[in-house]
Amino acid sequence: MKSLSVKFRSKIVPMILSGVLFAIAGLEWFSYMAQGIAHGDLYGVRGRETDLAQFGAHAIRALDIAICSEALAVGIVSWVLIATTAPSWLRLSIGLTLAIVATFFTYAITRGL
């Protein structure tokens, strides 16, 4: 019974970390979309070039944070959920593949492709 609680505790911390990373990714995806809307609203308005540059820079930064947070969270979840009897290289490659696929689909949905 004691080994079961140790296994559970060793999985709870990475799952909490991935939950926090998913929340950060969600907020940053929202920020990316909001900055894009603000950028699109000011596009073509004279004298607002500085604001356009700032909105564009903030949107790219939010996109970078969202992609990294989501990929890391998916990688952590897949690492924890894949059987520990599998070789490390297999667990890592499955985690990276799932992270890339999930992030690509989120980006495609966000961009409306």
C-alpha positions in Angstrom: 0.0 0.0 0.0 2.9 2.3 0.7 4.4 1.9 -2.7 1.0 3.0 -4.3 1.1 6.3 -2.4 4.7 6.9 -3.5 3.7 6.3 -7.1 0.7 8.6 -6.8 2.8 11.3 -5.2 5.5 11.1 -7.9 2.8 11.7 -10.6 0.8 14.4 -8.8 3.5 17.1 -9.0 4.1 16.9 -12.7 0.4 16.8 -13.4 -0.1 20.0 -11.3 2.8 21.6 -13.1 1.2 20.7 -16.5 -2.1 22.1 -15.3 -0.4 25.4 -14.5 1.3 25.4 -17.8 -2.0 24.7 -19.6 -3.6 27.7 -17.8 -0.6 29.9 -18.8 -0.9 28.7 -22.4 -4.6 29.4 -22.5 -4.1 33.0 -21.2 -1.3 33.6 -23.7 -3.4 32.3 -26.6 -6.1 34.7 -25.6 -3.6 37.5 -25.3 -2.2 36.6 -28.8 -5.7 36.9 -30.3 -6.5 40.1 -28.4 -3.2 41.8 -29.5 -4.0 40.7 -33.1 -7.5 42.2 -32.9 -6.0 45.5 -31.6 -3.3 45.4 -34.3 -5.9 44.9 -37.0 -8.1 47.7 -35.6 -5.2 50.2 -35.9 -3.8 49.0 -39.2 -3.9 51.8 -41.7 -4.4 54.6 -39.2 -1.9 57.4 -39.7 0.3 58.3 -36.8 -0.2 55.0 -35.0 2.9 53.1 -36.3 4.5 52.9 -32.9 1.3 51.4 -31.4 1.2 48.9 -34.3 4.8 47.9 -33.6 4.1 47.4 -29.9 0.9 45.3 -30.6 2.8 43.2 -33.1 5.7 42.6 -30.7 3.4 41.7 -27.8 1.4 39.3 -30.0 4.6 37.5 -31.1 5.8 37.3 -27.5 2.4 35.9 -26.4 2.5 33.4 -29.2 6.0 32.2 -28.2 5.0 31.8 -24.6 1.8 30.0 -25.5 3.5 27.5 -27.8 6.3 26.7 -25.4 3.9 26.4 -22.4 1.5 24.1 -24.2 4.2 21.9 -25.7 5.9 21.5 -22.4 2.6 20.7 -20.6 1.6 18.1 -23.2 5.1 16.6 -23.0 4.9 16.4 -19.2 1.5 14.7 -19.3 2.6 12.2 -21.9 5.8 11.5 -20.0 3.8 10.7 -16.8 1.0 8.7 -18.5 3.2 6.4 -20.7 4.3 3.2 -18.9 7.5 3.5 -17.1 8.6 0.2 -18.4 9.0 1.7 -21.9 12.5 2.9 -22.8 13.3 6.6 -22.1 13.9 7.4 -25.8 10.5 6.0 -26.7 8.7 8.0 -24.0 10.6 11.1 -25.0 9.8 10.7 -28.7 6.1 10.0 -28.1 5.9 13.0 -25.8 7.6 15.3 -28.3 5.4 14.1 -31.1 2.2 14.6 -29.1 3.4 18.1 -28.1 4.1 19.1 -31.6 0.8 17.8 -32.9 -1.3 19.4 -30.1 0.4 22.7 -30.5 0.0 22.6 -34.3 -3.7 22.0 -34.0 -4.2 24.7 -31.4 -2.3 27.1 -33.6 -4.5 26.1 -36.6 -7.7 26.6 -34.6 -6.5 29.9 -33.3 -5.5 31.2 -36.7 -8.8 29.9 -38.2 -7.1 27.7 -40.8 
